[in-house]
Amino acid sequence: MRKCQSADRNLCAGDDKIAALFIDIDGTCVVCQPYWDGAFAEFSKLMLLCKLGTEEEALEILRKVYYGSMPMRGFERARFGEALHEAYAELCLAKRKKQDPVIVELCKSIGSRPFFRKPEVFDHCLPVLARARHNFLLVAVTVGDREAQKYKIRQAGLDALFDHTIITNAENKAELVEEAIEDMGIDPDASAFIGNSIRSDGVCLSKTNFIYLPLETSLSRPGDALPESRFRKFDAKDWREVEERGIVRLLRKRQTHMEGSPGEYGDTQEEGCTHCGR
């Protein structure tokens, strides 16, 4: 029998399975997009000072260069700085100017800044996750450079809360969540993915429930849509609503399944599980 209950945690979901929360990091737990927006703005102003065109022209070239490579290697840490350099080179070519090595280095410097800034955690994220940890396995699922993402999670004070961390360099969260569900014996009906992106995170609705928390939506695209699914979507405008309108409801459903009667948040911490021998 598996042991899904300890002195301060009860992950039991019945049928010898456990409950889990899969949690996106950037734009969900910590502020992300303003740092990228700032880097784009800094580059465009630099290009204006170099008399290589207007700020909007510089931004248009940078978007084309950077987002054009996103499917292949856009999430690599070095790629953003390279894209800034490539955009600068393209602007120089258009104006028939020679590249300045100092400007090249400035582009690389601007490109590294979003990755290792001290992260700003969204209000109520930490206490909500600390409470949720009593009843759910917590798994971080994030896209990006492994070193940068691990640094961000650690500096944000989140590393002690997560039981597992999944870091990928591709937009394949649904596949990774499915593998984790299988490998760790997770009940997808008692679990959920929490994220801010319909495209990147919402795809996980095909594997488990989805708590949509659109604190940042800057990377959304026209036509983004959730997959058809038997699982449920919960909407929240902040981390308090994640708890009250998502996590609490999952706990009620879970307790109903295990005990045959509705319960309140936290009640399952004191109950035993017939499936784990505790």
N, C-alpha and C positions, 0 to 999 in steps of 0.2 A: 504494500500500500504506500502511496506517496504521502509525504508529510507536507501539507499545504498550510499548516497553522503553527504559529509560535506564540510566545508570551505576548507580543505586541502586534502581530500581523495575522490576518486570516485571508488567504488568497483563494480559499476553496470555492469552486463554482459548481460542484456536483459532478457526478460521473467521472470521478478521478481526474478532473481537469481544474485549472486555475484561471483566475481572471487577471487581465492585464490592461494597461493603458500604454499605447504607443504614442509618443509625443514628439512633434516637430520642434525644432529649436529656433531657427531664424524666422523672425516675424511672428512667432507664436509665444515662445518663452522670453526671447530677448529681442531688443530693437535691432533691426538690420537695414532696412531700405534707406533710411536717412543717411547712413554712412556711405552707401553707394551713390546716392543722389549727390552728396557732397563732393565725392571724388569726380563725378561727371562734371559738376559745376566748376570745380577747380581746374580741370583740364580745359574746359571751354574758355575760361577766362585767360588761362595761360596762352592758348592759341590766339586769342584776341590781342593780347599784349605782343605776341610775336608777329602780328599783322598777317595772319594766315587765313583770315576770314572772320565772319561773325560767330558769335557763340553758338547760335543754332546750327550753322553749317558744321562747326566742329563736333557738336553733339550728334548730328545726323551721321557723320562719318564714323564716329566712335561706336554708335549703336550698331551700324552695319557690320563693322569689323568684329566687335565683341559678341553680339548676339548671334551673328552668323556662324561662329565657331562653337556656340553653346552645346549643340548635340554631341560634338566630338570631344571637346576638352575645355569647355567654358567654365567648369567648376574647379579646375586646377588652380592652385594658388598663384603660380607664375603667369597664368594666362592673362589676367586682367592688366598687369603691367606691360606685357607684350602687346596687348591690344591697343593700349594707349600709345606705345611707341609706333605701332603700325599705322594708327590713325594720324599721328604727327607726320610720319613719313609720307603718307598719301596727301596730306595737306601741303607739305613742302613741294612734292612733285607737281601738284596742281598749280602752285604759285611759282614754280621753277626756282626754288630757293634751296640752299644747301642745309642739311641737318646740322644743328648745333649739338655737340656732345653734352653740354650742360643741360640742355632741354631734354635730351634723351634720358639722362639720369633723373631729372625732375619727374618725367613721366613714369619711370619705374618706381620712384618714391611714392608718388600719388597712388599708384596701383597696389602698393603693399599696405596702405593705411587701413582700409576697411577690414582687413583680416585680423589684426592684433590690437584693436582698440579695446579698452576696458568695456565689457558688455554692460548694457543697461537692461535690467530685468523688468518686465512689465509688472504693473501693480498687481498684487495678490497672487502672483504665480507661485512663488515659493511656499507660502502657507497652505495654499490649496493642494499642491503636490505633496507636501509633508503630511497632510491629513489623508489624502488619497492613498498614500503608501501603506497605510494600515490595512487596506482591503484590496489592493491591486499590485501586481508586479509592474514596475515602471521601466519602460524601454524607450530610450531616446532614439529617434530615427531622423537623421539629418543628411543633407546633401552638401558636399564640399570637400575641401582639402582636409585630410585626416588630422594633421598636426594642428592646423588652425581651428578646427572644430573642437578638438579635445581641449585646447587652450581656452576657447570660449566657454565651454561647459564648466571647466574648472574655475575660471575667473568669475563666472556668474554665480558660483556657489551651488551649482546643480549636481555636480558629480556624486556627492554623497547620497542624493535622493534616488539616482537611477541604479537599477539592478543590472541593466545591460545597455550598451550603446552600439547602435548600428550606424556606421558612416559609409556613405556611398558616393561615388563620383559620377553617377548617372541617375536619371530620373526613373528609378525602378523600385520605388518604395513598396508598391503592392506585392511584388515578387518577394521582397525581403521580409515583409510582414507575414506573408503566407508561409514562408520557410520557418520563421520564428514560432508561429502558431503550431506548426507541426512538430518542430524540434522540442519545444518546451511544454507541450501538452496544454495549450491554452484553449479555453472555450471562447470562440469568436462572438457568440451571442451575449456573453457576459462582459465583453471587452469593448474597447473603442480606440480609434485613432483621433488625436486632437491636433488640428492644424489650421493654418490660415489660408491655404491655397486650394481652390477647387481643383485645379489641374494637377498639382504635384502631390497634394495630400488627399484630396477627395477621391482619387482613384482607389484608395484603400477601402472605400465603402464596399467594394466588391469582395472584400475579405473579412470585414468586421464592421461594427458601428462606427459612425463618423461624427465627431463634435466639431462643428465649423466655427472657428474663432477668427474672423477677418480683421485682426488688429492692423495688419498691413496687407494691402492688395495691389501694390505697385507693379507686380510681375504678372498680373492677370492678363488674359488675352481674350479677344472677342470669340465667342463660341465655346468657352470653357464650360463643361457640363459634367455632372456626376454620372457614374455608370448606373445602369439598371441593377438593382440589388434587392435581396430579401432583408438586408440589414437596414438599420434606421439612422437617419440624420437628425442630429440635435443642433439647434442654433444658439449661439451665445455671443454677446457683444463685449464681454470682459471675462476675466478669470473667475469672478464671483458667480457669474451665470454658468460658466463651465461646470462649477461644482453643483449649483442648485438645480440646473436644468439638464445636466448631463450625467455627472458622476452619481448624484443621489438617486436619480431615476434608474440607473443601471444597478445600483445596490438594491433598490426595492424589487426590481425584476428578479435579480439573483436570489434574494431571500424568499421570494414567492416560489421560485423553482425548487429551492432546497427544502423549504419548510411547509409550503402549501398555504402560507399566509403572508400578507404584506408587512413590511417592517420599516423602521426609520434608519437614517444614516448612522452607521457605526454599530448597529445592533449585532451584526455578524461577527464583530471582533470577540464577542463573548460566547458565541455558539460553537459547538463542536461539529465535526464533519464525519458522517458515517463512511465516507469514502477514503479517508486518510488515516483512520485509526486513532484520531485525536479527540 
